[in-house]
């Protein structure tokens, strides 16, 4: 298992130095500040966020770091230390939804802020940006694994939004930042995600999971102190690339919306678990039944996990995770052989429970284990991948970490 960010106490000062040095080298001059936003893993509550349901993510120690400074000509200059292709320069008129690449995420955030009337573009005058409009120079560096279902996109969006919020004195609360970032991802990047990832990145706190109602964004921090309980949570990145934009995610989302309409409810979260059997029988299209069954039972699993964590019974959450995986595999059909192998192997080797996390179709799994058994269970998973001829997975122990914040000053 890799040491990784979890075990490096000097990582944030070092990240500030690296980002500020990178900024100077690329943009000239000093950044005005350095901000960070984490990736996330989701403990339970999968594919419920676009059904107005509840979710329970926590922040990873892995972060996207943005060094930034204002520009008064409305221009955006975006540079990522982690991608080739140099600096992307976008004049205000060039911010157009659907333009791809990594820069679409920060550009989409600026677009969303302008669309909301919070940042003036060129010629719009008024306020913080001066005559030429509010622009920015950004230098981005990240250790959030990409394509691993761990929300590298949300981390980039939220770090960018937080930087602009502070630089232009917008005073936006974290929930509003998350909503604007989701708008950027939905309407600029073109991925029809829910709001879980952006809320997780913006609102999580160290040592807690975020119990979030995605309908009204009300949320609370639920203690999830793994070390104190003698537990560890392993994240296993199968390295099977997931792509939310490939249509499967959107198809399931559309299926849920069709089912809600057929059942006469605003969203599937409004189907009470006690009325699930009747709701399934009432659906005209039998293909919608497994979708509805997953969403309704998953929302119930979130409630169950929350009740257990409230009494400090972290170990008892294990079987709830495994039941969630079975539902995602069998009903929602978003797992894959590699994710199933992680869950089966880890549980057979003594894990308390395991499940895929995030959108699925590849990506990562979370495995709840006794701290003393972590190495052995990790090894069992790695060995099983080798025996099955799969690419070696990446494993790390994740401690619930801080949400988005300014790193310097
Ligand atoms: C992805 C999406 F971005 C989230 O909004 C959520 O729907 C998740 O898949 C599934 O729970 O991470």
Boltz pocket constraint, residues with backbone or C-beta under 6 A from the ligand:
constraints:
  - pocket:
      binder: B
      contacts: [[A, 45], [A, 46], [A, 47], [A, 48], [A, 49], [A, 50], [A, 149], [A, 193], [A, 194], [A, 195], [A, 196], [A, 197], [A, 244], [A, 358], [A, 359], [A, 360]]
      max_distance: 6.0
